[in-house]
Structures are given as structure tokens and as C-alpha cells.
Amino acid sequence: MWHMRVYLPATAQTLAQLAASPASASAPADLVNAPQTAYAVTKALASSAPGADQEELEWEAFLGATVGATALLLSDPAAPPMRVILSLDIPDGFISEISPDDDGQLSAVQVQPTDQGKLAALHVDEPNTAPLIANLRKNPDSDQALEAVLDADMLWYDPSEVAEIPTPE
């Protein structure tokens, strides 16, 4: 069975779930329990960049997930100011491409509930990104504030390190 790497936008609440149940850090059964939008190297993305290698395409899909994670934070003002992206390996049969939207998002996919995947990595904002997110929440229509958040670096964690990830208040 083939697996596809997908990048699932999430919030600090998801990290808390994982930390509370370390067994779920290895399988996303509790994380993908409803259809969700994630981002992956799709046929549409690959055909839009014929000279790109797999790593470049994965980076583009990851960037799509950063936009999705930012949107999650804007839709939930009570969530801690930190973007979270879960890198999951999901069997192909649980993933379907979404037609590119008006923003031209070529990497969007729909992930169906499954317990047959694996959490490969966690990506979270550096702590110094929290003020940028707070500024974006105060100025959600500001392109400059949005760009500052989207340009911020994210840190990589192994799933076994979930309890060590600092969460801003």
C-alpha cells in the first residue's frame, strides 16, 4: 500500500492531545477522525512546476499548510499563538485531491478518517513568532502582518518530543 506525506494544519490543542496520549504520537487515529483539509504533493502541484524535484514540491505543499495553520489561528482567537503542522504518512486510499481554489492552492487534499497512518514529524512556530501572530489577530486585513507570520521559521520535532514542545500562552 502506497503512502503519501501530507501536512495537516493544527493548533496547540492538538499538541496537548498528543502529549496526553503518547500512544497517539505514532498513529493519527485521534487526529484524523473526520475529513480534513491537508496539503501534499498533488498532480496539480507537480504539473505546475515540471522542473521541480520532490523536495521542492514538498516545500510548496508545506507552505500551503502554513497558510492553513494561520487561518486556523485567525478563526480561533482563544488558541495559543502558535502554528502547528503535523507531517503524516497516510495511505493513498484515504486522500483525494481538491480542485485548486481561487487562491490557486494546488497542494490541497482531503484526508478521510484513518488509523492506518503514521505521524512522521511535528512543526511549530519559534517562540518569537507569538507577537507576530498577536499583531495579525489585531490586524487580520494587513498583508504586511500576514506576510510576517508566513515568513516566520518553524521548528521541527520528532513525535516522541511532543511533551517537550513549549506552548506560548
C-alpha positions as CSV (number, residue, x, y, z in Angstrom):
1,M,0.0,0.0,0.0
2,W,1.4,3.4,-1.0
3,H,1.6,6.2,1.5
4,M,1.6,9.9,0.8
5,R,3.1,12.6,3.0
6,V,0.5,15.1,4.0
7,Y,0.9,18.3,6.0
8,L,-2.0,18.8,8.3
9,P,-2.6,22.3,9.8
10,A,-3.3,22.1,13.6
11,T,-3.2,24.1,16.8
12,A,-1.5,23.8,20.2
13,Q,-4.6,22.0,21.4
14,T,-3.6,19.1,19.1
15,L,-0.1,19.1,20.7
16,A,-1.8,18.9,24.1
17,Q,-3.9,15.9,22.9
18,L,-0.7,14.2,21.7
19,A,1.2,14.9,24.9
20,A,-1.7,13.5,27.0
21,S,-1.8,10.3,25.0
22,P,1.7,9.4,23.9
23,A,0.5,6.3,22.1
24,S,-1.3,8.5,19.6
25,A,2.0,10.2,18.7
26,S,2.8,7.2,16.5
27,A,-0.6,6.9,14.7
28,P,-3.0,9.7,13.8
29,A,-6.2,7.8,14.7
30,D,-7.3,10.5,17.1
31,L,-6.0,13.3,14.8
32,V,-7.8,12.4,11.6
33,N,-11.2,11.4,12.9
34,A,-13.1,13.5,10.4
35,P,-12.5,14.6,6.9
36,Q,-9.9,17.3,7.0
37,T,-8.0,19.5,4.5
38,A,-4.3,18.9,4.4
39,Y,-1.6,19.7,1.9
40,A,0.6,17.3,-0.2
41,V,2.4,17.0,-3.5
42,T,-0.5,16.6,-5.8
43,K,-0.7,16.0,-9.5
44,A,-1.8,19.6,-10.0
45,L,1.2,20.9,-8.0
46,A,3.7,18.7,-9.8
47,S,2.3,19.6,-13.2
48,S,2.6,23.3,-12.3
49,A,6.3,23.0,-11.7
50,P,7.7,20.5,-14.3
51,G,11.4,21.1,-13.4
52,A,10.9,20.9,-9.6
53,D,12.3,18.0,-7.7
54,Q,10.4,16.1,-4.9
55,E,11.9,18.2,-2.2
56,E,10.9,21.5,-3.8
57,L,7.4,20.2,-4.3
58,E,7.1,19.1,-0.7
59,W,8.3,22.5,0.4
60,E,5.5,24.1,-1.6
61,A,2.9,21.7,0.0
62,F,4.3,22.6,3.4
63,L,3.9,26.3,2.7
64,G,0.3,25.6,1.8
65,A,-0.1,24.1,5.3
66,T,1.4,27.2,6.9
67,V,-1.3,29.2,5.3
68,G,-3.9,26.7,6.6
69,A,-2.4,26.8,10.1
70,T,-2.5,30.6,10.1
71,A,-6.2,30.5,9.0
72,L,-6.9,28.2,12.0
73,L,-5.4,30.6,14.4
74,L,-7.4,33.5,12.9
75,S,-10.6,31.5,13.3
76,D,-9.9,30.7,16.9
77,P,-8.7,33.8,18.8
78,A,-8.5,31.8,22.1
79,A,-6.0,29.4,20.6
80,P,-2.4,29.9,21.8
81,P,-0.5,32.0,19.2
82,M,1.5,29.2,17.6
83,R,1.0,27.5,14.2
84,V,1.3,23.7,14.3
85,I,1.7,21.4,11.3
86,L,1.6,17.6,11.5
87,S,3.6,15.7,8.9
88,L,1.6,12.5,8.4
89,D,2.1,9.5,6.2
90,I,-1.3,8.4,5.1
91,P,-2.3,5.5,2.8
92,D,-3.3,6.8,-0.7
93,G,-6.8,5.4,-0.5
94,F,-7.7,7.9,2.3
95,I,-6.6,11.0,0.3
96,S,-8.2,12.8,-2.6
97,E,-7.1,16.0,-4.4
98,I,-9.1,19.1,-4.0
99,S,-9.6,21.3,-7.1
100,P,-7.4,24.4,-6.8
101,D,-9.3,27.2,-5.1
102,D,-9.4,30.8,-6.0
103,D,-6.1,31.4,-4.3
104,G,-4.5,28.8,-6.7
105,Q,-3.7,26.4,-3.8
106,L,-2.5,23.4,-5.9
107,S,-1.5,21.2,-2.9
108,A,-4.8,20.9,-1.1
109,V,-6.1,17.4,-0.4
110,Q,-9.0,15.9,1.6
111,V,-7.9,13.3,4.2
112,Q,-10.5,10.8,5.3
113,P,-10.6,9.4,8.8
114,T,-8.0,6.6,9.2
115,D,-6.0,4.8,11.8
116,Q,-3.6,3.4,9.2
117,G,-1.2,6.4,9.0
118,K,1.8,7.5,10.9
119,L,2.9,10.8,12.5
120,A,6.3,11.5,11.0
121,A,7.1,14.9,12.5
122,L,5.7,18.0,14.2
123,H,6.4,21.5,13.1
124,V,5.7,24.5,15.4
125,D,6.5,28.2,15.3
126,E,9.5,29.5,17.1
127,P,8.5,31.3,20.3
128,N,9.3,34.7,18.9
129,T,6.5,34.3,16.3
130,A,3.8,34.7,19.0
131,P,3.9,38.6,18.8
132,L,3.6,38.4,15.0
133,I,0.5,36.2,15.4
134,A,-0.9,38.6,18.0
135,N,-0.3,41.5,15.6
136,L,-2.1,39.6,12.8
137,R,-5.0,38.9,15.0
138,K,-5.3,42.6,15.7
139,N,-4.9,43.5,12.0
140,P,-6.3,40.5,10.1
141,D,-6.6,42.5,6.9
142,S,-3.0,43.6,6.9
143,D,-0.9,42.0,4.1
144,Q,2.2,43.0,6.0
145,A,1.2,41.3,9.2
146,L,0.2,38.1,7.3
147,E,3.5,38.1,5.4
148,A,5.4,38.5,8.7
149,V,3.7,35.4,10.1
150,L,4.0,33.3,6.9
151,D,7.8,34.2,6.7
152,A,8.5,33.1,10.3
153,D,10.5,30.0,10.7
154,M,9.1,26.8,12.2
155,L,10.9,24.3,14.3
156,W,10.9,20.5,13.6
157,Y,10.2,18.0,16.4
158,D,10.2,14.2,16.4
159,P,6.8,12.8,17.6
160,S,8.5,11.4,20.7
161,E,9.3,15.0,21.7
162,V,5.8,16.3,21.8
163,A,5.8,16.8,25.6
164,E,8.8,19.0,25.3
165,I,7.4,21.5,22.9
166,P,6.9,24.9,24.6
167,T,3.5,26.4,24.0
168,P,3.0,30.2,24.3
169,E,0.2,31.5,26.4
